[in-house]
Amino acid sequence: MDCIFCEIASKTSEAEIVFENEKFIAFLDINPVNYGHTLVIPKTHFDNFLTMPAKELEEMTKLTQYLSGVIKRALKADGFNVISNNGTSAGQSVFHFHYHIIPRYENDFHMRPRTIEYNSTEIEVYAEKIKAAVSKYEGLLNG
């Protein structure tokens, strides 16, 4: 399998590592939105958010929360984005699950996706589709 993040985790490819423990590694993105843009990855390969086991996801999310605070303080950022792109259409280019931590500043470009407007009928239709799926797959939440 050719996966640059697996190569970074195994130290066969270089990266500017800012944190590492036995399960996770965090390093600077080589195409940053802002200086200090950091990627947090599991050392074990999982394709995306949906394939990551719940226990590891919880641990990784706690680590990402911790690192976000550290990065914000270290770089004197005004805020930060935590993002996970899942699937090509969502902007995922490396198919190894990861979080982006992007330091943000008052006067930088404010990344905001385009928005759409629902009419009163559309919002109800989409809500019903999602609620029906929640009911259908509810067993997965506890299983």
N, C-alpha and C positions, 0 to 999 in steps of 0.2 A: 504494500500500500504506500503510495506517495502522499505523505501528509507533512507539510512543513512544520506544523505545530508538534507533531509527534517527534520530528527530528530535533526541534528545539528542546522538548522535554527530555529527550535522551542525550542531549548535548552533542549531536552529530551536525547540527546547524547552529550558527551563532545568533545570539540575541542579547540585548541589553537587559539583563534580568534584574528586577527590583525586589523580588520576593520569591522564596522557594521553600517548600516543605516536602514531606514524603508523598503527598497526593496532588499538590497543585503547584503551578509556577506562574509568575506574573512578569511581564516584560513590556518594554516600550514598543508601541506600534511603529513600523517603519514608514507608514503613510498617515501621520497623525492629523487629526482635525485641529488640535492645539498641542503645544509642547507639553509633554508629560502624559499624553494619551497612552493609556496602559491596557494591555490585554491580560485577562485572567483565564487560565485554562486548566482543565484536569490533565494530569499526566497520562491517564488512561484515555484511549480514543473513544469518543462518543460523537456521532454525527451532528447532533443538534439538541436543543432544549428538551424535545420530546423523548429522546433516547437516553437521556441522563437519568440514572437511578435516583430516586427521591432522597435517599440518605446523603449521597454525594452532592446532589444539587443543593440541599440544605447547608452542608458544610461549605460549599463553594460560594453560596450566596452570603453567608456570614463573613467569609474571608473578603469578598468583594465589598461588603459594607465597611469592614475595617479599613481596607486599603483605600476606599473612596475618601474616608475621613483623613487618613494619613496624607494622601495626595493633595487634598484640598488645603490642609494646613501647611504642608511643605512648600507648595507653590503659591500660597496666598491667593487661591482662586476664590471667586465669589460664589461659585456653585459647581455643579458637575452633572454630567449625564451618565447613566448606566444603561447600556443598550445591549441587546442580544438580537442579532439578525439571524433569522431561521428560514432557509430556502433562498434560492436564487432571486426570486421576485422581491424578497425582503432585503436584498443586498448582501446576503451571505456569499463570501468568495472563498473562504477556507472552511471546508466541511468537517470541522473539529469544533465541538461546542466551546464557546468562549463568551465572556462578558467584555465589553469595552467600558473603560472608565475614562471619561473625557472632561478634563478641567475646563471650566467656563468662567468668563470674565464679563463684567458689565458692558464693555464696549466692543466685544468680539461679535462676529457674525452669529446671529441667533438662529440656530438650526431649528426649523419648524416645518414639518411636512405640510403639504397642501391639505386643506380641509374641504369637506363637502357638507351640504345641508340636506337633512332629511325633511320630507314633508310629513304631515301627521300620520298618513297611511303607511309610508315606508318605514318609519321608525317602529311602528307596531309589528309589521311583517318581519323585520329583522330580529326584533326582540323575541317574537314567538318561535322563530327558527332556532335561536340559541337556547331558549328555555326548553324546547322539545328535545334538543340534543343533550342538554344537561340531564334531563330526566332519563333519557335513553342510556346514557353512559355513567350515571351516578355510581354504579357499582365499582367503576374503575378508581373512583376517588378514595374509597375505603379498602380497596383490594390490593 
